[in-house]
Amino acid sequence: MAIWENLELIRENIAKACRRSQRDPRQVRLLAVCKGQGPERIRQVLDLGVRLLGENKVQEAEAHMRHFPEKGIEWHFIGNLQKNKINRILGAFRLIESVDGVKALEHIHKRVDEPVDVFIEINIGEEKNKSGFTVEGLKKAIPYVAGLAKVNITGLMAVPPYYEDTERSRPYFSRLRALRDDINRMAVANMKIEHLSMGMSHDYEAAVEEGATLVRIGTALFGRRT
């Protein structure tokens, strides 16, 4: 299928998932994951109205940004947050979704003059091969994080364990939503969680039904990388 057909199907599936869960489709944004894509394919999604782009690697992202310097594109960093590249990432991206620990929050807090919005990455399945706060780890860190006034935590991001049966992913999405609600009830000044970045090419419909506000789509949009 062509990229335009893939995008049409994704938007249709998001709308259906919203109807099933009695949500407004306008509450859900599609983030196009550009890892491994050439400029001509990224240009296609931009021409189709997608304005939210996600990048995993700093060097590849910078190359893409040089190709597309026009205003109106919102770039999110979704990859592993290496401390020695935080300055470059802060300078290039609208938002970092993959802040994976207290140290990363501290590094950002020390490097900015004005408060910046970030998402915190949650290791929702507590998998040893994935980074991020555990649910309980974040809850324990909240009193300390509350003192890092130059980071505004506006969202949570998670990648649950992979299952062919996407219904098995649903409890993890639900758990992330519950964590958002728990944090918001605490009324921490710099932790007003508005966004849940969850759901990828194979499980985004379940994520939308459970409250996702951003879905990160690569393969289902661009097709499999060769």
Backbone as a chain_set.jsonl record, in Angstrom:
{"seq": "MAIWENLELIRENIAKACRRSQRDPRQVRLLAVCKGQGPERIRQVLDLGVRLLGENKVQEAEAHMRHFPEKGIEWHFIGNLQKNKINRILGAFRLIESVDGVKALEHIHKRVDEPVDVFIEINIGEEKNKSGFTVEGLKKAIPYVAGLAKVNITGLMAVPPYYEDTERSRPYFSRLRALRDDINRMAVANMKIEHLSMGMSHDYEAAVEEGATLVRIGTALFGRRT", "coords": {"N": [[0.831, -1.208, 0.0], [0.369, 2.292, -0.606], [1.851, 5.196, 0.975], [-0.075, 7.181, 1.439], [-2.41, 5.688, 1.489], [-1.937, 4.037, 3.673], [-1.891, 5.967, 5.718], [-4.486, 6.941, 5.597], [-5.901, 4.651, 6.404], [-4.895, 4.332, 9.028], [-5.822, 6.686, 10.265], [-8.552, 6.233, 10.024], [-8.816, 3.927, 11.622], [-8.061, 4.969, 14.115], [-10.158, 6.759, 14.5], [-12.305, 4.953, 14.681], [-11.568, 3.53, 16.987], [-11.768, 5.584, 18.823], [-14.502, 6.077, 18.72], [-15.453, 3.697, 19.808], [-14.56, 3.954, 22.409], [-15.751, 6.234, 23.209], [-14.512, 8.729, 22.74], [-13.152, 11.844, 21.541], [-11.826, 12.036, 18.352], [-10.074, 14.108, 17.81], [-8.573, 14.358, 20.053], [-6.424, 12.734, 19.82], [-3.184, 12.432, 18.594], [-1.147, 11.724, 15.768], [2.076, 10.553, 15.673], [4.649, 10.453, 13.489], [7.077, 8.086, 13.068], [10.309, 8.486, 12.154], [12.587, 6.984, 11.825], [15.161, 5.614, 9.943], [14.072, 6.413, 7.529], [14.01, 7.915, 4.284], [14.37, 11.311, 2.969], [12.475, 11.744, 0.92], [10.307, 10.108, 1.509], [9.525, 11.022, 3.994], [8.77, 13.565, 3.224], [6.435, 12.948, 1.87], [4.612, 12.271, 3.95], [4.485, 14.685, 5.28], [3.327, 16.282, 3.311], [0.849, 15.17, 3.348], [-0.278, 16.168, 5.566], [0.644, 15.479, 8.104], [2.228, 16.625, 10.952], [3.704, 16.106, 13.169], [6.632, 14.706, 14.113], [8.719, 11.988, 14.962], [11.884, 11.106, 16.285], [14.594, 8.814, 16.713], [17.363, 8.872, 16.807], [19.981, 11.174, 17.219], [21.822, 12.203, 15.265], [20.758, 11.338, 12.795], [18.311, 12.593, 12.975], [19.061, 15.319, 12.914], [19.972, 15.512, 10.294], [17.584, 15.056, 8.898], [16.15, 17.291, 9.765], [17.543, 19.359, 8.557], [16.784, 18.993, 5.939], [14.135, 19.666, 6.091], [13.392, 22.503, 6.947], [11.208, 24.093, 7.332], [8.664, 26.013, 9.03], [6.271, 24.93, 11.503], [6.532, 22.212, 11.754], [6.672, 19.767, 14.231], [9.046, 18.412, 16.205], [9.785, 15.496, 17.979], [11.849, 13.914, 20.362], [12.427, 10.526, 20.752], [14.126, 8.521, 21.414], [16.85, 6.665, 23.004], [18.142, 8.448, 25.685], [21.031, 9.914, 25.675], [23.358, 11.213, 27.886], [25.481, 12.877, 27.119], [24.533, 14.058, 24.861], [22.448, 15.667, 25.422], [22.369, 18.487, 25.346], [22.421, 19.034, 22.56], [20.042, 17.812, 21.831], [18.117, 19.239, 23.288], [18.386, 21.682, 21.992], [17.44, 21.174, 19.449], [14.951, 19.837, 19.387], [11.392, 19.993, 19.858], [10.283, 18.629, 21.991], [11.19, 16.231, 24.47], [10.491, 12.895, 24.761], [11.465, 10.741, 26.088], [12.566, 10.744, 28.722], [14.289, 9.144, 31.073], [14.965, 8.766, 33.759], [15.915, 9.969, 37.078], [18.439, 11.185, 36.952], [18.567, 12.058, 34.279], [16.535, 13.966, 34.289], [17.685, 15.777, 36.079], [19.954, 16.609, 34.59], [18.717, 17.963, 32.451], [17.355, 19.99, 33.843], [19.519, 21.483, 34.821], [20.588, 22.546, 32.514], [18.949, 24.345, 31.206], [17.542, 27.631, 30.806], [14.95, 28.566, 30.997], [11.86, 27.016, 32.052], [11.169, 23.778, 30.65], [9.04, 21.616, 28.742], [8.624, 18.12, 29.198], [8.322, 14.559, 28.586], [7.985, 11.746, 30.702], [9.556, 8.624, 30.613], [8.156, 5.492, 31.115], [8.878, 2.331, 32.326], [6.799, 0.213, 31.806], [6.272, -2.487, 31.829], [8.224, -3.4, 33.452], [10.611, -4.453, 32.361], [13.799, -5.917, 31.947], [15.45, -5.245, 29.841], [14.727, -2.745, 29.041], [14.675, 0.825, 29.384], [13.774, 3.437, 31.738], [11.543, 4.793, 34.279], [10.13, 2.713, 36.812], [6.683, 2.183, 37.722], [6.286, 2.389, 40.526], [8.775, 3.359, 41.201], [8.787, 5.912, 40.066], [6.745, 7.123, 41.554], [7.913, 7.164, 44.088], [9.951, 8.949, 43.58], [8.757, 11.387, 43.187], [8.579, 13.513, 45.225], [11.22, 14.517, 45.121], [11.507, 15.159, 42.387], [9.663, 17.176, 42.2], [11.052, 19.365, 43.084], [12.631, 20.109, 40.961], [12.393, 22.607, 39.262], [12.644, 23.545, 36.672], [11.875, 21.67, 34.867], [8.983, 20.679, 33.324], [6.76, 18.188, 33.679], [4.762, 16.949, 31.399], [3.708, 14.761, 30.214], [3.461, 11.133, 29.879], [5.316, 8.379, 28.68], [5.35, 5.154, 27.183], [6.426, 1.826, 26.331], [4.942, -1.1, 26.07], [5.412, -4.652, 26.885], [5.932, -6.758, 24.009], [3.304, -8.261, 22.269], [1.728, -10.552, 20.088], [-1.025, -10.81, 20.211], [-2.843, -8.134, 20.697], [-4.584, -7.509, 22.716], [-3.428, -8.341, 25.021], [-1.697, -6.332, 25.567], [-3.26, -4.323, 26.51], [-3.76, -4.122, 29.425], [-1.381, -2.877, 30.258], [-1.445, -0.377, 29.028], [-3.68, 0.612, 30.306], [-2.696, 0.712, 32.875], [-0.78, 2.734, 32.667], [-2.423, 4.923, 32.188], [-3.775, 4.982, 34.638], [-1.637, 5.645, 36.298], [-1.107, 8.239, 35.405], [-3.475, 9.469, 36.325], [-3.207, 9.115, 39.09], [-0.922, 10.679, 39.632], [-1.804, 13.224, 38.848], [-3.758, 13.686, 40.745], [-2.207, 14.248, 42.93], [-1.448, 16.853, 42.618], [1.026, 18.165, 41.967], [3.203, 20.841, 41.332], [4.91, 20.991, 39.028], [4.134, 18.803, 37.565], [1.845, 18.215, 35.724], [0.037, 16.081, 34.145], [-0.845, 15.766, 30.936], [-0.672, 14.254, 28.645], [-0.537, 11.018, 27.125], [1.724, 9.057, 25.698], [1.546, 6.406, 23.91], [1.255, 3.217, 22.36], [1.885, 1.677, 19.287], [2.707, 0.663, 15.908], [1.453, -1.9, 15.801], [-0.345, -2.026, 17.911], [-1.837, 0.244, 18.346], [-4.568, 0.817, 18.291], [-5.753, -0.382, 20.564], [-4.374, 1.108, 22.452], [-5.377, 3.687, 22.001], [-8.034, 3.299, 22.75], [-7.623, 3.03, 25.447], [-6.834, 5.521, 26.247], [-4.689, 6.916, 25.014], [-3.002, 9.843, 23.902], [-1.094, 10.455, 22.09], [0.058, 8.513, 19.415], [2.673, 6.474, 18.317], [3.8, 5.915, 15.253], [5.407, 3.954, 12.907], [6.147, 1.634, 11.032], [3.505, 0.879, 10.177], [2.762, 3.136, 8.86], [4.856, 3.995, 7.037], [5.543, 1.601, 5.885], [7.399, -1.497, 5.855], [10.867, -1.243, 6.627], [13.505, -1.566, 4.285]], "CA": [[0.0, 0.0, 0.0], [1.069, 3.566, -0.627], [1.838, 5.896, 2.252], [-1.353, 7.883, 1.637], [-3.404, 4.682, 1.853], [-1.637, 3.653, 5.061], [-2.306, 7.054, 6.604], [-5.957, 6.954, 5.603], [-6.33, 3.518, 7.228], [-4.557, 4.628, 10.42], [-6.766, 7.702, 10.752], [-9.847, 5.574, 10.139], [-8.76, 3.043, 12.792], [-8.074, 5.821, 15.309], [-11.53, 7.258, 14.654], [-13.131, 3.836, 15.153], [-11.198, 3.268, 18.387], [-12.337, 6.682, 19.606], [-15.951, 5.857, 18.844], [-15.665, 2.577, 20.75], [-14.256, 4.395, 23.777], [-16.467, 7.497, 23.413], [-13.543, 9.817, 22.768], [-13.087, 12.718, 20.374], [-10.585, 11.746, 17.606], [-9.162, 15.251, 17.849], [-7.728, 14.224, 21.25], [-5.34, 11.791, 19.522], [-2.272, 12.885, 17.545], [-0.286, 10.722, 15.157], [3.489, 10.892, 15.577], [5.294, 9.627, 12.47], [8.425, 7.703, 13.485], [11.08, 8.662, 10.929], [13.82, 6.182, 11.879], [15.51, 4.868, 8.743], [13.327, 6.874, 6.348], [14.641, 8.938, 3.467], [13.64, 12.575, 2.901], [11.339, 11.722, -0.007], [9.175, 9.461, 2.173], [9.08, 11.954, 5.031], [8.053, 14.639, 2.527], [5.083, 12.474, 1.559], [3.711, 12.377, 5.109], [4.29, 16.114, 5.528], [2.37, 16.775, 2.316], [-0.459, 14.614, 3.707], [-0.799, 16.882, 6.734], [1.251, 15.065, 9.38], [3.165, 17.667, 11.372], [4.396, 15.646, 14.372], [7.622, 13.729, 13.685], [9.519, 11.431, 16.047], [13.221, 10.651, 15.901], [15.279, 7.998, 17.714], [18.801, 9.115, 16.81], [20.245, 12.61, 17.081], [22.495, 12.548, 14.013], [19.793, 11.15, 11.712], [17.304, 13.656, 13.137], [19.618, 16.591, 12.451], [19.974, 15.459, 8.826], [16.198, 15.252, 8.462], [15.759, 18.681, 10.042], [18.14, 20.219, 7.532], [15.964, 18.833, 4.735], [12.797, 20.225, 6.304], [13.538, 23.606, 7.902], [10.012, 24.937, 7.369], [7.969, 26.133, 10.304], [5.049, 24.15, 11.632], [6.842, 20.812, 12.058], [6.995, 19.569, 15.643], [9.954, 17.265, 16.314], [9.904, 14.894, 19.303], [12.901, 12.907, 20.522], [11.825, 9.348, 21.387], [15.151, 7.495, 21.54], [17.635, 6.574, 24.229], [18.626, 9.791, 26.008], [22.422, 9.899, 26.11], [23.6, 12.448, 28.64], [26.41, 13.762, 26.413], [23.861, 14.66, 23.705], [21.249, 16.377, 25.878], [22.375, 19.874, 24.86], [22.018, 19.019, 21.155], [18.629, 17.426, 21.763], [17.332, 20.376, 23.769], [18.43, 22.749, 21.009], [16.841, 20.804, 18.171], [13.63, 19.231, 19.468], [10.325, 20.652, 20.611], [9.986, 17.91, 23.222], [11.817, 14.932, 24.714], [9.508, 11.977, 25.335], [12.122, 9.554, 26.641], [13.341, 11.057, 29.929], [14.17, 7.804, 31.645], [15.399, 8.637, 35.142], [16.162, 11.201, 37.825], [19.662, 11.82, 36.438], [18.233, 12.77, 33.046], [15.794, 15.168, 34.695], [18.655, 16.715, 36.657], [20.767, 17.161, 33.501], [17.902, 18.939, 31.724], [17.112, 21.098, 34.775], [20.735, 22.292, 34.941], [21.033, 23.062, 31.217], [18.0, 25.273, 30.596], [17.292, 28.875, 31.53], [13.512, 28.629, 31.24], [11.28, 25.672, 32.165], [10.845, 23.071, 29.408], [8.144, 20.473, 28.865], [9.178, 16.807, 28.859], [7.57, 13.375, 28.978], [8.762, 10.751, 31.43], [9.42, 7.263, 30.091], [7.823, 4.503, 32.142], [9.094, 0.918, 31.99], [5.509, -0.22, 32.33], [6.312, -3.936, 32.047], [9.396, -3.673, 34.304], [11.476, -5.349, 31.594], [15.202, -5.637, 32.232], [16.125, -4.719, 28.651], [14.18, -1.429, 28.707], [14.96, 1.887, 30.34], [12.592, 4.143, 32.219], [11.079, 4.617, 35.654], [8.997, 1.841, 37.102], [5.569, 2.948, 38.288], [6.561, 2.681, 41.937], [9.98, 4.177, 41.25], [8.424, 7.306, 39.817], [5.972, 7.626, 42.685], [8.854, 7.459, 45.166], [10.815, 10.07, 43.193], [7.982, 12.616, 42.986], [8.975, 14.634, 46.09], [12.469, 15.105, 44.631], [11.239, 15.73, 41.065], [8.904, 18.415, 42.418], [12.005, 20.445, 43.305], [13.329, 20.436, 39.714], [11.363, 23.52, 38.76], [12.814, 23.882, 35.251], [11.303, 20.62, 34.018], [7.542, 20.47, 33.465], [6.398, 16.87, 33.18], [3.422, 17.101, 30.833], [3.242, 13.512, 29.617], [4.104, 9.863, 30.164], [5.518, 7.56, 27.485], [5.668, 3.77, 27.517], [6.386, 0.745, 25.34], [4.682, -2.323, 26.828], [5.947, -5.872, 26.265], [5.328, -7.046, 22.707], [2.452, -9.439, 22.122], [0.966, -10.629, 18.843], [-2.393, -10.515, 20.606], [-2.741, -6.799, 21.288], [-5.388, -7.417, 23.933], [-2.526, -8.558, 26.154], [-1.045, -5.047, 25.844], [-4.234, -3.396, 27.075], [-3.575, -3.812, 30.846], [-0.254, -1.959, 30.438], [-1.945, 0.95, 28.674], [-4.574, 1.006, 31.395], [-1.866, 1.034, 34.042], [-0.177, 4.048, 32.441], [-3.498, 5.904, 32.407], [-4.006, 5.06, 36.087], [-0.508, 6.391, 36.863], [-1.394, 9.653, 35.124], [-4.533, 9.946, 37.223], [-2.654, 9.17, 40.451], [-0.025, 11.837, 39.725], [-2.582, 14.461, 38.772], [-4.446, 13.879, 42.032], [-1.236, 14.771, 43.9], [-1.374, 18.304, 42.378], [2.42, 18.627, 41.993], [3.234, 22.043, 40.476], [5.565, 20.778, 37.728], [3.741, 17.492, 37.028], [0.452, 18.191, 35.262], [0.127, 15.121, 33.045], [-1.914, 15.915, 29.942], [-0.485, 13.392, 27.478], [-0.081, 9.635, 27.212], [2.321, 8.62, 24.439], [1.554, 4.94, 23.992], [0.686, 2.596, 21.175], [2.729, 1.714, 18.095], [2.05, 0.198, 14.686], [0.661, -3.123, 15.942], [-1.281, -2.033, 19.045], [-2.281, 1.619, 18.622], [-6.016, 0.913, 18.51], [-5.986, -0.653, 21.986], [-3.844, 2.247, 23.209], [-6.338, 4.785, 21.884], [-9.19, 2.953, 23.584], [-7.241, 3.176, 26.856], [-6.556, 6.903, 26.6], [-3.527, 7.528, 24.358], [-3.162, 11.125, 23.206], [-0.148, 10.358, 20.978], [0.447, 7.159, 19.001], [3.943, 6.572, 17.601], [3.604, 4.974, 14.16], [6.44, 3.889, 11.881], [5.924, 0.611, 10.003], [2.136, 0.913, 9.63], [2.654, 4.328, 8.02], [5.848, 4.027, 5.969], [5.847, 0.262, 5.393], [8.598, -2.084, 6.457], [12.134, -0.756, 6.095], [14.267, -2.593, 3.541]], "C": [[0.865, 1.256, 0.0], [0.949, 4.253, 0.729], [0.495, 6.587, 2.489], [-2.461, 6.914, 2.031], [-3.203, 4.22, 3.297], [-2.142, 4.706, 6.037], [-3.827, 7.117, 6.712], [-6.499, 5.845, 6.497], [-6.066, 3.779, 8.708], [-5.546, 5.633, 11.004], [-8.16, 7.106, 10.938], [-9.889, 4.683, 11.374], [-8.762, 3.835, 14.095], [-9.485, 6.336, 15.56], [-12.459, 6.17, 15.183], [-12.849, 3.533, 16.623], [-11.763, 4.351, 19.3], [-13.844, 6.507, 19.773], [-16.245, 4.753, 19.844], [-15.472, 3.012, 22.193], [-14.872, 5.754, 24.106], [-15.501, 8.66, 23.63], [-13.663, 10.633, 21.488], [-11.783, 12.409, 19.639], [-9.592, 12.898, 17.609], [-8.26, 15.232, 19.087], [-6.495, 13.367, 20.997], [-4.5, 12.321, 18.364], [-1.415, 11.716, 17.062], [1.135, 11.274, 15.079], [4.128, 9.926, 14.585], [6.736, 9.359, 12.88], [9.303, 7.605, 12.242], [12.359, 7.842, 10.866], [14.014, 5.411, 10.571], [14.817, 5.311, 7.475], [14.104, 7.957, 5.603], [13.778, 10.184, 3.374], [12.404, 12.521, 2.008], [10.106, 11.089, 0.632], [8.632, 10.342, 3.309], [8.305, 13.103, 4.387], [6.624, 14.207, 2.196], [4.145, 12.637, 2.753], [3.475, 13.841, 5.48], [3.249, 16.687, 4.573], [0.957, 16.265, 2.59], [-1.003, 15.199, 5.011], [-0.265, 16.449, 8.078], [2.311, 16.095, 9.752], [3.947, 17.288, 12.633], [5.312, 14.494, 13.976], [8.471, 13.287, 14.869], [10.828, 10.865, 15.536], [13.881, 9.908, 17.053], [16.755, 8.356, 17.875], [19.09, 10.571, 16.457], [20.819, 12.947, 15.713], [21.541, 12.418, 12.832], [18.731, 12.254, 11.756], [17.815, 14.98, 12.597], [19.671, 16.643, 10.923], [18.57, 15.689, 8.278], [15.764, 16.712, 8.652], [16.344, 19.652, 9.034], [17.341, 20.146, 6.228], [14.633, 19.565, 4.857], [12.844, 21.344, 7.337], [12.268, 24.434, 8.075], [9.36, 24.924, 8.743], [6.733, 25.23, 10.315], [5.277, 22.675, 11.869], [7.242, 20.721, 13.529], [7.799, 18.278, 15.778], [10.012, 16.784, 17.764], [11.057, 13.889, 19.304], [12.338, 11.742, 21.314], [12.835, 8.233, 21.625], [15.836, 7.495, 22.893], [18.329, 7.912, 24.486], [20.043, 9.712, 26.57], [22.771, 11.251, 26.72], [24.504, 13.415, 27.885], [25.787, 14.411, 25.181], [22.644, 15.49, 24.11], [21.215, 17.811, 25.363], [21.913, 19.956, 23.405], [20.519, 18.727, 21.031], [17.74, 18.582, 22.206], [17.281, 21.496, 22.732], [17.641, 22.458, 19.744], [15.365, 20.424, 18.261], [12.648, 20.073, 20.267], [10.121, 19.973, 21.952], [10.75, 16.596, 23.277], [10.783, 14.036, 25.389], [10.153, 10.882, 26.183], [13.032, 9.886, 27.825], [13.189, 9.873, 30.886], [14.616, 7.663, 33.094], [15.654, 9.992, 35.784], [17.39, 11.925, 37.288], [19.38, 12.62, 35.173], [17.457, 14.042, 33.358], [16.731, 16.219, 35.269], [19.486, 17.388, 35.568], [19.992, 18.228, 32.741], [17.697, 20.185, 32.58], [18.315, 22.043, 34.846], [21.092, 23.023, 33.647], [20.108, 24.111, 30.615], [17.826, 26.514, 31.468], [15.827, 29.013, 31.907], [12.96, 27.212, 31.324], [10.929, 25.078, 30.796], [9.902, 21.912, 29.711], [8.866, 19.2, 28.456], [8.14, 15.74, 29.188], [8.519, 12.46, 29.735], [8.484, 9.37, 30.848], [9.202, 6.288, 31.246], [8.093, 3.103, 31.602], [7.896, 0.149, 32.544], [5.453, -1.731, 32.571], [7.462, -4.376, 32.929], [10.318, -4.701, 33.651], [12.936, -4.945, 31.759], [15.927, -5.002, 31.055], [15.607, -3.348, 28.24], [14.497, -0.423, 29.795], [13.657, 2.523, 30.792], [12.33, 3.897, 33.698], [10.108, 3.445, 35.725], [7.886, 2.716, 37.678], [5.87, 3.342, 39.723], [7.798, 3.546, 42.089], [9.676, 5.647, 41.013], [7.661, 7.882, 41.0], [6.893, 7.989, 43.857], [9.703, 8.692, 44.87], [10.08, 11.4, 43.137], [8.382, 13.752, 43.927], [10.265, 15.314, 45.637], [12.24, 15.805, 43.29], [10.497, 17.063, 41.194], [9.827, 19.613, 42.64], [12.785, 20.849, 42.071], [12.42, 21.34, 38.891], [11.492, 23.836, 37.275], [12.49, 22.719, 34.314], [9.817, 20.494, 34.345], [7.2, 19.116, 32.854], [4.942, 16.931, 32.72], [2.886, 15.811, 30.225], [4.02, 12.316, 30.126], [4.201, 9.081, 28.856], [5.86, 6.14, 27.905], [5.606, 2.889, 26.282], [6.148, -0.545, 26.117], [5.375, -3.528, 26.195], [5.205, -6.174, 24.965], [4.522, -8.333, 22.756], [1.802, -9.396, 20.744], [-0.496, -10.3, 19.092], [-2.392, -9.187, 21.355], [-3.623, -6.619, 22.516], [-4.529, -7.638, 25.174], [-1.742, -7.286, 26.502], [-1.966, -4.105, 26.615], [-4.021, -3.108, 28.566], [-2.417, -2.847, 31.114], [-0.661, -0.53, 30.085], [-2.852, 1.49, 29.788], [-3.783, 1.424, 32.631], [-1.199, 2.391, 33.889], [-1.209, 5.149, 32.656], [-3.768, 6.083, 33.898], [-2.886, 5.827, 36.776], [-0.688, 7.881, 36.618], [-2.41, 10.211, 36.114], [-4.023, 10.08, 38.657], [-1.774, 10.41, 40.626], [-0.825, 13.131, 39.724], [-3.353, 14.729, 40.064], [-3.511, 14.457, 43.094], [-1.043, 16.281, 43.761], [0.048, 18.84, 42.575], [2.578, 19.731, 40.952], [3.821, 21.77, 39.095], [5.244, 19.405, 37.127], [2.234, 17.48, 36.741], [0.415, 17.34, 33.993], [-1.084, 15.241, 32.132], [-1.856, 14.835, 28.868], [-0.031, 11.987, 27.867], [0.41, 9.226, 25.829], [2.48, 7.108, 24.523], [0.816, 4.381, 22.783], [1.58, 2.8, 19.973], [1.988, 1.016, 16.956], [1.105, -0.979, 14.916], [-0.431, -3.031, 17.005], [-1.907, -0.663, 19.323], [-3.781, 1.725, 18.867], [-6.371, 0.65, 19.97], [-5.506, 0.511, 22.842], [-4.805, 3.422, 23.173], [-7.556, 4.519, 22.761], [-8.905, 3.148, 25.067], [-6.758, 4.578, 27.204], [-5.347, 7.556, 25.97], [-3.889, 8.875, 23.752], [-2.15, 11.259, 22.064], [0.084, 8.878, 20.692], [1.65, 7.291, 18.079], [3.969, 5.502, 16.501], [4.74, 5.072, 13.15], [6.053, 2.937, 10.768], [4.544, 0.692, 9.373], [1.923, 2.109, 8.712], [3.569, 4.244, 6.805], [6.011, 2.683, 5.26], [7.138, -0.238, 6.02], [9.85, -1.538, 5.791], [12.854, -1.9, 5.383], [15.736, -2.462, 3.874]], "O": [[1.966, 1.263, 0.55], [0.066, 3.937, 1.526], [-0.018, 6.581, 3.609], [-3.348, 7.263, 2.81], [-4.164, 4.036, 4.044], [-2.747, 4.379, 7.058], [-4.375, 7.323, 7.795], [-7.442, 6.062, 7.258], [-6.913, 3.484, 9.551], [-6.048, 5.445, 12.112], [-8.862, 7.435, 11.894], [-10.883, 4.679, 12.099], [-9.39, 3.424, 15.071], [-9.954, 6.349, 16.698], [-13.305, 6.435, 16.037], [-13.77, 3.307, 17.408], [-12.187, 4.066, 20.42], [-14.391, 6.763, 20.846], [-17.181, 4.86, 20.637], [-16.136, 2.502, 23.095], [-14.567, 6.354, 25.137], [-15.645, 9.455, 24.558], [-14.206, 10.169, 20.485], [-10.716, 12.51, 20.245], [-8.394, 12.684, 17.428], [-7.298, 15.995, 19.167], [-5.615, 13.277, 21.853], [-5.023, 12.623, 17.292], [-1.018, 10.846, 17.837], [1.368, 12.33, 14.492], [4.144, 8.717, 14.816], [7.528, 10.291, 13.025], [9.079, 6.754, 11.38], [13.141, 8.0, 9.929], [13.141, 4.653, 10.149], [14.954, 4.659, 6.439], [14.765, 8.799, 6.21], [12.584, 10.132, 3.666], [11.399, 13.171, 2.296], [8.981, 11.487, 0.331], [7.424, 10.392, 3.544], [7.302, 13.562, 4.934], [5.704, 15.025, 2.24], [3.011, 13.09, 2.593], [2.392, 14.198, 5.942], [2.395, 17.479, 4.972], [-0.02, 16.851, 2.123], [-2.053, 14.781, 5.5], [-0.675, 16.993, 9.103], [3.192, 16.4, 8.948], [4.766, 18.073, 13.109], [4.844, 13.436, 13.556], [8.893, 14.11, 15.681], [10.876, 10.226, 14.485], [13.757, 10.3, 18.213], [17.33, 8.169, 18.947], [18.517, 11.123, 15.517], [20.353, 13.884, 15.065], [21.513, 13.287, 11.96], [18.311, 12.776, 10.723], [17.09, 15.69, 11.9], [19.441, 17.696, 10.328], [18.388, 16.429, 7.311], [15.092, 17.285, 7.794], [15.716, 20.655, 8.694], [17.24, 21.136, 5.503], [14.071, 20.025, 3.864], [12.394, 21.168, 8.469], [12.244, 25.372, 8.872], [9.486, 23.968, 9.508], [6.228, 24.827, 9.267], [4.329, 21.945, 12.157], [8.056, 21.511, 14.008], [7.295, 17.19, 15.501], [10.261, 17.576, 18.673], [11.218, 13.113, 18.363], [11.829, 11.928, 22.419], [12.456, 7.122, 21.995], [15.453, 8.229, 23.805], [19.017, 8.441, 23.613], [20.244, 9.478, 27.762], [22.507, 12.299, 26.13], [24.332, 14.63, 27.985], [26.432, 15.226, 24.522], [21.895, 15.961, 23.254], [20.154, 18.305, 24.982], [21.119, 20.826, 23.048], [19.824, 19.333, 20.216], [16.726, 18.869, 21.57], [16.266, 22.179, 22.601], [17.219, 23.378, 19.044], [14.607, 20.661, 17.32], [13.017, 20.767, 21.214], [9.823, 20.636, 22.946], [10.936, 15.93, 22.258], [10.261, 14.369, 26.453], [9.46, 10.175, 26.916], [14.143, 9.366, 27.918], [12.113, 9.632, 31.434], [14.644, 6.549, 33.616], [15.615, 11.028, 35.119], [17.385, 13.151, 37.179], [19.89, 13.728, 35.008], [17.702, 15.084, 32.749], [16.592, 17.408, 34.982], [19.701, 18.599, 35.611], [20.541, 19.282, 32.418], [17.85, 21.306, 32.096], [18.148, 23.26, 34.921], [21.821, 24.014, 33.68], [20.455, 24.714, 29.599], [17.945, 26.458, 32.692], [15.492, 29.505, 32.985], [13.528, 26.296, 30.73], [10.456, 25.781, 29.903], [9.954, 21.309, 30.782], [9.627, 19.192, 27.489], [7.209, 15.973, 29.958], [9.713, 12.408, 29.441], [7.334, 8.995, 30.62], [9.958, 6.265, 32.217], [7.592, 2.735, 30.54], [7.97, -0.477, 33.602], [4.686, -2.202, 33.41], [7.668, -5.571, 33.14], [10.745, -5.671, 34.276], [13.265, -3.759, 31.715], [16.916, -4.294, 31.247], [16.004, -2.833, 27.194], [14.578, -0.766, 30.974], [12.581, 2.193, 30.295], [12.822, 2.934, 34.286], [9.344, 3.216, 34.787], [8.128, 3.856, 38.074], [5.723, 4.507, 40.093], [7.872, 4.374, 42.997], [10.235, 6.521, 41.676], [7.91, 9.018, 41.402], [6.679, 8.995, 44.534], [10.125, 9.397, 45.786], [10.72, 12.447, 43.048], [8.517, 14.883, 43.46], [10.402, 16.533, 45.75], [12.724, 16.918, 43.08], [10.691, 17.967, 40.382], [9.425, 20.753, 42.409], [13.531, 21.828, 42.11], [11.766, 20.895, 37.949], [10.546, 24.345, 36.673], [12.789, 22.77, 33.121], [9.439, 20.238, 35.488], [7.337, 18.924, 31.646], [4.018, 16.96, 33.532], [1.743, 15.765, 29.771], [5.088, 12.453, 30.721], [3.289, 9.114, 28.031], [6.583, 5.941, 28.881], [4.864, 3.146, 25.334], [7.069, -1.042, 26.766], [5.875, -3.429, 25.075], [4.015, -5.888, 24.831], [5.002, -9.365, 23.227], [1.376, -8.336, 20.285], [-1.132, -9.606, 18.299], [-1.985, -9.125, 22.516], [-3.431, -5.672, 23.279], [-4.872, -7.168, 26.258], [-1.19, -7.174, 27.597], [-1.497, -3.192, 27.296], [-4.092, -1.943, 28.958], [-2.457, -2.086, 32.08], [-0.265, 0.417, 30.764], [-2.79, 2.664, 30.151], [-4.152, 2.363, 33.336], [-1.061, 3.126, 34.866], [-0.901, 6.189, 33.24], [-3.966, 7.204, 34.367], [-3.133, 6.574, 37.723], [-0.452, 8.694, 37.511], [-2.222, 11.293, 36.669], [-4.359, 11.036, 39.356], [-1.866, 11.107, 41.637], [-0.551, 14.034, 40.515], [-3.572, 15.885, 40.428], [-3.969, 15.085, 44.05], [-0.533, 16.925, 44.678], [0.252, 19.841, 43.261], [2.137, 19.575, 39.813], [3.296, 22.258, 38.095], [5.988, 18.902, 36.285], [1.461, 16.818, 37.432], [0.723, 17.822, 32.903], [-2.199, 14.87, 32.5], [-2.871, 14.529, 28.244], [0.746, 11.798, 28.802], [-0.384, 9.067, 24.901], [3.424, 6.6, 25.128], [-0.117, 4.991, 22.261], [1.988, 3.919, 19.662], [0.779, 0.804, 17.037], [0.052, -1.046, 14.282], [-1.347, -3.852, 17.019], [-2.444, -0.433, 20.406], [-4.226, 2.627, 19.576], [-7.187, 1.365, 20.552], [-6.142, 0.865, 23.834], [-5.027, 4.08, 24.19], [-8.048, 5.423, 23.437], [-9.817, 3.4, 25.855], [-6.319, 4.815, 28.33], [-4.998, 8.671, 26.357], [-4.957, 9.03, 23.159], [-2.331, 12.086, 21.17], [0.284, 8.085, 21.612], [1.652, 8.117, 17.167], [4.142, 4.318, 16.791], [5.003, 6.143, 12.604], [5.672, 3.371, 9.681], [4.419, 0.584, 8.153], [1.015, 2.105, 7.881], [3.115, 4.402, 5.672], [6.555, 2.627, 4.158], [7.874, 0.527, 6.643], [9.908, -1.384, 4.571], [12.813, -3.049, 5.823], [16.556, -3.223, 3.361]]}, "num_chains": 1, "name": "protein.A"}
